[in-house]
């Protein structure tokens, strides 16, 4: 219908406009509706009703006009059945993403997200960006892109020096080092750096030594030669001991990251520790200095962003070390060398928007095609209701593992309460006190609750994560959608058990609930196209919730099992299940076998 209206408008008025046709409101005696006449009225200097009348005349049967200029379409049962049949096969990008394939099909896209720093623990913000980045990567893969999931982290820098200063100062045994101790010592080292001048000097010296240790390569206890001739040995520091603690802490950190990502079902193809790109950044900044991109200032090398309505930032400090800015420069060039990407998507918090503008502006002066292919997506802060802004420096952040545990506990409580209600209906004379802690909760349900609770928000704003509502079986939640899919699975399983494999001979006349269900199902390709174009998982969430609500109404009003049109109605259920399962998969959510 959209193609035909597009052709008619172009032929009648010489205007190339893409009409949007949507499902008509339920109180209108039509199936679909279009407001293209109203969007053209000002440009054509005609009334919307006149334009709608002219378009309808060209279109022919099946369309009516309504004030103030709507085109309302009535679709036949055969048309609905044909649309339903299109959903009988396996989804492919060609069926479901339309023109969006031209942008991503066959293209190499690096999607960089999560980006935790070794020597720190993962907080809820890392959990959020990991889930968002994974969903966007899945959407791009579906659109035909070859996606490289990248993870960039600071394995060198002041945060490492602060942590190791406190570890050595407190004489923590190497074998006792854990990620929890690392987090605790980071807070202590940060406070010492800010409050104790002597400690600050020592941390700065450790910081420089760590750069040298990282560049020399991983410490080998059987061969200490790399520690003997690698640079100046600090007077008050046993270099060998520092190297052992550095590599041990780095190993613990990356193992901790990998274990956590496995728990939440997120994978990465490439890790970029800062130490591996720091020298490349240093070299590119020095080259840029020769070309006038950067300038010297008080012994440091800076980029004066004011010339681009930005601000000045230091890229190499007065000790000759690359700052975060230079490392990001090195990362951009290294990613290009590794993959010659068509697009690089970097997902971070809103707090570094201005920072990234300066970094990208400086790179644009050296190799503009890299920044032209780079998209910086940002998001707000994640908070529990009433929670203050988090800070790992202060130690008041919400750990990512604590979020998983809180949702699991809430799922247990929800399961226990449902069991209690069920048992009391069966035996109203008996008081039931279930052991909530003994309730088994499927990992798929826990992760479905968390992922959907994050992804239903539009990327960009703050996210308020409410544990209780995230596991609700009746509201806009992941478990509600999973339960709806499980219900559809059960209907289809019963059909298979009954041997229902083909349609009957009688004509199947669709009722309003069957039509509404099919209409909602076949919206999916357009929703996918919009979601991929905008890199917006939230659009998929909104659609899936509306789809589940429509299925609930269908389930309540239409008999499937044992009905005269059991096979035909089963095809609606099958199409619904395919769309729901596919959409949830793009969100990184699995459908359990039962709930």
ZAMARGU-4260 file (C-alpha; in steps of 0.2 Angstrom, whole numbers, plus 5000, padded with zeros to 4 digits):
<rodrens>
0) 5000/5000/5000 | 5014/5012/5004 | 5023/5009/4988 | 5007/5012/4978 | 5002/5028/4987
5) 5020/5034/4985 | 5019/5031/4966 | 5002/5039/4965 | 5008/5055/4975 | 5023/5056/4964
10) 5013/5054/4948 | 4999/5067/4953 | 5010/5080/4961 | 5028/5077/4956 | 5032/5076/4975
15) 5044/5062/4981 | 5037/5058/4998 | 5037/5042/5008 | 5019/5039/5015 | 5018/5030/5032
20) 5003/5018/5034 | 4999/5012/5051 | 4986/5001/5059 | 4969/5011/5061 | 4963/5014/5078
25) 4951/5001/5084 | 4936/5013/5084 | 4937/5016/5066 | 4929/5005/5053 | 4945/5002/5044
30) 4961/4991/5045 | 4975/5004/5040 | 4976/5023/5039 | 4987/5036/5031 | 4989/5054/5034
35) 5000/5059/5018 | 4986/5071/5012 | 4988/5082/5028 | 5007/5082/5026 | 5006/5088/5008
40) 4992/5101/5011 | 5004/5116/5014 | 5016/5112/5000 | 5002/5109/4987 | 4991/5124/4994
45) 4976/5112/4994 | 4965/5106/5008 | 4969/5089/5015 | 4952/5082/5010 | 4954/5087/4992
50) 4971/5079/4991 | 4964/5063/5000 | 4950/5063/4987 | 4962/5064/4972 | 4973/5050/4979
55) 4958/5039/4983 | 4951/5041/4966 | 4968/5035/4958 | 4970/5021/4971 | 4953/5013/4967
60) 4943/5001/4978 | 4947/4997/4996 | 4951/5015/5002 | 4939/5029/5010 | 4943/5046/5015
65) 4939/5054/5032 | 4941/5071/5040 | 4952/5080/5041 | 4960/5071/5027 | 4964/5053/5032
70) 4965/5039/5019 | 4957/5023/5027 | 4960/5006/5020 | 4950/4991/5021 | 4959/4975/5019
75) 4951/4958/5013 | 4952/4942/5023 | 4963/4935/5009 | 4975/4949/5010 | 4977/4946/5029
80) 4979/4927/5026 | 4993/4930/5013 | 5002/4942/5025 | 5001/4928/5039 | 5008/4915/5026
85) 5023/4927/5024 | 5028/4923/5042 | 5028/4904/5040 | 5046/4903/5035 | 5062/4908/5044
90) 5066/4926/5046 | 5080/4934/5036 | 5086/4951/5035 | 5079/4953/5017 | 5061/4949/5023
95) 5062/4960/5039 | 5074/4974/5037 | 5070/4981/5020 | 5080/4996/5014 | 5091/4996/5029
100) 5101/4982/5022 | 5109/4994/5010 | 5117/5003/5024 | 5124/4988/5034 | 5123/4972/5023
105) 5141/4966/5021 | 5148/4980/5030 | 5161/4979/5044 | 5155/4987/5060 | 5165/4989/5076
110) 5154/4990/5091 | 5164/4996/5106 | 5155/4995/5123 | 5156/4990/5142 | 5174/4996/5143
115) 5178/4992/5161 | 5195/4996/5169 | 5205/4982/5176 | 5209/4985/5194 | 5191/4991/5197
120) 5175/4981/5199 | 5160/4981/5187 | 5146/4993/5192 | 5128/4994/5186 | 5133/5006/5173
125) 5144/4993/5165 | 5130/4980/5166 | 5119/4993/5157 | 5131/4997/5143 | 5135/4979/5140
130) 5117/4974/5138 | 5113/4989/5126 | 5129/4986/5116 | 5125/4968/5114 | 5108/4971/5108
135) 5113/4984/5096 | 5127/4972/5089 | 5113/4959/5087 | 5102/4971/5077 | 5117/4976/5066
140) 5121/4957/5063 | 5103/4954/5058 | 5104/4969/5046 | 5119/4960/5037 | 5134/4968/5045
145) 5149/4959/5051 | 5150/4965/5069 | 5166/4965/5079 | 5162/4967/5098 | 5176/4977/5105
150) 5180/4981/5123 | 5193/4995/5128 | 5199/4996/5146 | 5212/5005/5156 | 5225/4993/5162
155) 5238/5007/5164 | 5235/5024/5172 | 5233/5033/5189 | 5219/5021/5195 | 5230/5006/5193
160) 5244/5016/5203 | 5232/5021/5217 | 5227/5003/5219 | 5244/4995/5219 | 5251/5009/5231
165) 5237/5004/5243 | 5240/4985/5240 | 5259/4986/5243 | 5257/4999/5257 | 5245/4987/5267
170) 5257/4972/5263 | 5243/4961/5255 | 5250/4944/5250 | 5251/4941/5232 | 5241/4925/5234
175) 5227/4934/5244 | 5224/4946/5230 | 5206/4946/5224 | 5194/4958/5214 | 5186/4963/5231
180) 5202/4968/5239 | 5207/4977/5223 | 5191/4987/5224 | 5194/4991/5242 | 5212/4997/5239
185) 5207/5008/5224 | 5196/5018/5236 | 5210/5019/5249 | 5223/5024/5236 | 5212/5037/5229
190) 5209/5045/5246 | 5228/5045/5249 | 5231/5053/5232 | 5219/5067/5236 | 5224/5070/5255
195) 5242/5065/5257 | 5256/5074/5247 | 5269/5060/5250 | 5257/5047/5245 | 5253/5057/5229
200) 5271/5058/5224 | 5274/5039/5227 | 5258/5035/5217 | 5264/5046/5202 | 5281/5037/5203
205) 5272/5020/5203 | 5261/5026/5188 | 5277/5029/5177 | 5284/5012/5182 | 5268/5003/5178
210) 5269/5010/5160 | 5286/5003/5158 | 5282/4986/5165 | 5266/4985/5154 | 5276/4989/5138
215) 5290/4977/5143 | 5277/4963/5143 | 5270/4951/5155 | 5281/4946/5170 | 5289/4929/5170
220) 5294/4923/5187 | 5307/4911/5178 | 5315/4925/5168 | 5318/4942/5176 | 5329/4949/5163
225) 5315/4960/5156 | 5315/4969/5173 | 5333/4972/5174 | 5336/4983/5159 | 5319/4990/5155
230) 5322/5008/5162 | 5325/5017/5178 | 5322/5007/5194 | 5313/5018/5207 | 5323/5021/5222
235) 5310/5017/5235 | 5301/5003/5226 | 5305/4985/5222 | 5302/4985/5204 | 5300/4966/5203
240) 5287/4965/5216 | 5277/4979/5208 | 5278/4969/5192 | 5271/4953/5200 | 5257/4962/5208
245) 5253/4972/5192 | 5252/4956/5181 | 5242/4946/5194 | 5230/4960/5197 | 5227/4962/5178
250) 5225/4943/5176 | 5212/4943/5191 | 5203/4958/5183 | 5201/4950/5165 | 5196/4933/5172
255) 5183/4942/5183 | 5176/4952/5167 | 5175/4936/5157 | 5166/4926/5170 | 5153/4940/5172
260) 5150/4942/5153 | 5147/4924/5152 | 5134/4925/5166 | 5124/4939/5157 | 5127/4931/5139
265) 5138/4944/5132 | 5153/4940/5121 | 5168/4951/5115 | 5178/4947/5099 | 5192/4959/5104
270) 5200/4967/5120 | 5210/4982/5118 | 5219/4986/5135 | 5225/5004/5135 | 5244/4998/5136
275) 5242/4990/5119 | 5237/5007/5110 | 5246/5020/5121 | 5262/5020/5111 | 5252/5021/5095
280) 5243/5036/5102 | 5259/5044/5108 | 5266/5042/5091 | 5251/5049/5082 | 5250/5064/5093
285) 5268/5068/5091 | 5266/5067/5072 | 5251/5079/5074 | 5262/5091/5084 | 5273/5092/5069
290) 5258/5096/5057 | 5251/5109/5069 | 5236/5099/5075 | 5243/5099/5093 | 5253/5112/5102
295) 5266/5112/5116 | 5260/5120/5133 | 5270/5120/5149 | 5280/5105/5145 | 5264/5095/5139
300) 5256/5093/5122 | 5238/5099/5120 | 5224/5101/5108 | 5216/5118/5108 | 5198/5114/5104
305) 5193/5132/5105 | 5196/5134/5086 | 5182/5121/5084 | 5171/5129/5098 | 5177/5115/5110
310) 5189/5116/5124 | 5208/5112/5127 | 5213/5095/5133 | 5230/5088/5137 | 5235/5073/5126
315) 5253/5070/5133 | 5257/5076/5150 | 5273/5085/5156 | 5280/5068/5161 | 5279/5063/5143
320) 5266/5050/5146 | 5250/5048/5135 | 5234/5053/5144 | 5217/5045/5141 | 5215/5057/5126
325) 5230/5050/5117 | 5226/5032/5121 | 5209/5035/5113 | 5218/5042/5098 | 5229/5026/5098
330) 5213/5016/5099 | 5205/5024/5084 | 5220/5021/5073 | 5223/5003/5079 | 5205/4998/5076
335) 5206/5005/5058 | 5223/4996/5055 | 5215/4980/5062 | 5198/4980/5053 | 5197/4995/5040
340) 5179/4997/5047 | 5165/5004/5038 | 5157/5011/5054 | 5164/5012/5072 | 5151/5014/5085
345) 5157/5019/5103 | 5144/5017/5117 | 5148/5027/5133 | 5140/5037/5147 | 5134/5055/5144
350) 5148/5062/5155 | 5161/5061/5141 | 5152/5069/5127 | 5163/5084/5127 | 5178/5074/5130
355) 5175/5063/5114 | 5171/5078/5104 | 5189/5085/5107 | 5197/5068/5104 | 5187/5066/5088
360) 5190/5084/5082 | 5209/5081/5084 | 5209/5065/5074 | 5198/5073/5060 | 5212/5085/5057
365) 5224/5070/5054 | 5213/5057/5046 | 5195/5063/5043 | 5188/5047/5036 | 5190/5039/5053
370) 5179/5051/5062 | 5167/5052/5048 | 5164/5033/5050 | 5163/5035/5069 | 5147/5036/5079
375) 5147/5040/5098 | 5132/5034/5106 | 5129/5040/5124 | 5118/5035/5139 | 5113/5042/5156
380) 5116/5035/5173 | 5107/5020/5180 | 5100/5022/5197 | 5089/5012/5209 | 5075/5022/5216
385) 5081/5036/5228 | 5100/5031/5224 | 5113/5045/5223 | 5125/5047/5209 | 5137/5032/5209
390) 5156/5034/5211 | 5169/5020/5211 | 5181/5033/5218 | 5169/5035/5233 | 5165/5017/5234
395) 5146/5020/5234 | 5142/5012/5218 | 5130/4998/5214 | 5140/4982/5209 | 5134/4973/5194
400) 5134/4957/5203 | 5123/4964/5216 | 5110/4969/5203 | 5109/4951/5197 | 5107/4944/5215
405) 5094/4957/5219 | 5083/4952/5204 | 5086/4933/5207 | 5080/4936/5225 | 5065/4946/5218
410) 5061/4932/5206 | 5061/4919/5220 | 5049/4930/5230 | 5038/4932/5215 | 5038/4913/5212
415) 5035/4910/5230 | 5020/4921/5231 | 5012/4914/5216 | 5015/4896/5223 | 5006/4902/5239
420) 4991/4909/5230 | 4989/4893/5219 | 4990/4882/5234 | 4978/4892/5244 | 4965/4891/5230
425) 4967/4872/5230 | 4967/4871/5250 | 4959/4886/5257 | 4959/4878/5274 | 4978/4877/5275
430) 4990/4891/5278 | 5005/4890/5266 | 5022/4898/5270 | 5033/4893/5256 | 5052/4894/5258
435) 5056/4908/5246 | 5075/4904/5246 | 5072/4887/5240 | 5062/4892/5225 | 5072/4888/5209
440) 5073/4903/5196 | 5078/4900/5178 | 5093/4911/5174 | 5084/4915/5158 | 5070/4923/5168
445) 5082/4933/5179 | 5092/4940/5163 | 5076/4943/5154 | 5070/4954/5168 | 5086/4964/5169
450) 5089/4966/5150 | 5071/4971/5146 | 5071/4983/5161 | 5086/4992/5154 | 5082/4991/5135
455) 5064/4997/5136 | 5072/5015/5140 | 5077/5025/5125 | 5096/5026/5124 | 5102/5043/5130
460) 5092/5047/5146 | 5094/5042/5163 | 5088/5024/5168 | 5079/5021/5185 | 5080/5002/5188
465) 5066/4996/5199 | 5069/4978/5204 | 5051/4974/5209 | 5043/4980/5193 | 5057/4972/5183
470) 5050/4954/5188 | 5032/4958/5187 | 5022/4945/5177 | 5008/4957/5173 | 5017/4973/5168
475) 5029/4979/5155 | 5043/4967/5159 | 5054/4954/5152 | 5046/4940/5162 | 5028/4945/5156
480) 5034/4943/5138 | 5043/4927/5141 | 5027/4920/5149 | 5017/4925/5134 | 5029/4916/5123
485) 5029/4901/5134 | 5010/4901/5133 | 5010/4901/5114 | 5023/4887/5115 | 5011/4877/5125
490) 4996/4880/5113 | 5007/4874/5098 | 5013/4859/5108 | 4995/4853/5111 | 4991/4855/5093
495) 5006/4844/5088 | 5000/4831/5102 | 4983/4831/5094 | 4990/4828/5076 | 4983/4844/5069
500) 4994/4847/5054 | 4982/4855/5040 | 4968/4866/5037 | 4950/4860/5035 | 4939/4863/5019
505) 4927/4876/5026 | 4930/4894/5023 | 4939/4903/5037 | 4931/4920/5040 | 4942/4931/5051
510) 4934/4939/5067 | 4940/4956/5074 | 4952/4948/5086 | 4961/4937/5073 | 4962/4952/5061
515) 4970/4963/5075 | 4982/4949/5080 | 4988/4947/5062 | 4989/4966/5059 | 5000/4968/5074
520) 5011/4953/5069 | 5014/4960/5052 | 5020/4977/5058 | 5036/4968/5064 | 5047/4971/5048
525) 5043/4990/5049 | 5047/4991/5067 | 5064/4981/5064 | 5068/4993/5050 | 5065/5008/5061
530) 5074/5001/5076 | 5090/4996/5066 | 5090/5013/5057 | 5090/5022/5074 | 5100/5009/5084
535) 5085/5009/5096 | 5082/4993/5105 | 5068/5002/5115 | 5057/5002/5099 | 5058/4983/5098
540) 5053/4983/5117 | 5038/4994/5115 | 5032/4984/5100 | 5034/4967/5109 | 5025/4973/5124
545) 5010/4979/5113 | 5011/4962/5103 | 5010/4953/5119 | 4995/4963/5125 | 4986/4959/5108
550) 4990/4941/5110 | 4983/4941/5128 | 4966/4948/5121 | 4967/4935/5107 | 4969/4921/5119
555) 4955/4927/5130 | 4943/4929/5116 | 4947/4916/5102 | 4946/4897/5105 | 4961/4888/5097
560) 4963/4871/5104 | 4948/4860/5099 | 4940/4873/5088 | 4934/4871/5070 | 4948/4881/5064
565) 4961/4875/5076 | 4975/4874/5062 | 4971/4891/5055 | 4971/4899/5072 | 4987/4889/5076
570) 4996/4898/5062 | 4992/4915/5070 | 4999/4908/5086 | 5015/4901/5077 | 5018/4918/5068
575) 5016/4927/5085 | 5028/4915/5093 | 5041/4917/5079 | 5040/4936/5080 | 5041/4937/5099
580) 5055/4924/5100 | 5065/4933/5086 | 5062/4950/5094 | 5068/4944/5111 | 5083/4937/5104
585) 5088/4954/5097 | 5087/4960/5114 | 5098/4946/5120 | 5083/4937/5130 | 5080/4919/5129
590) 5063/4911/5130 | 5062/4897/5144 | 5053/4880/5141 | 5042/4884/5155 | 5038/4897/5169
</rodrens>
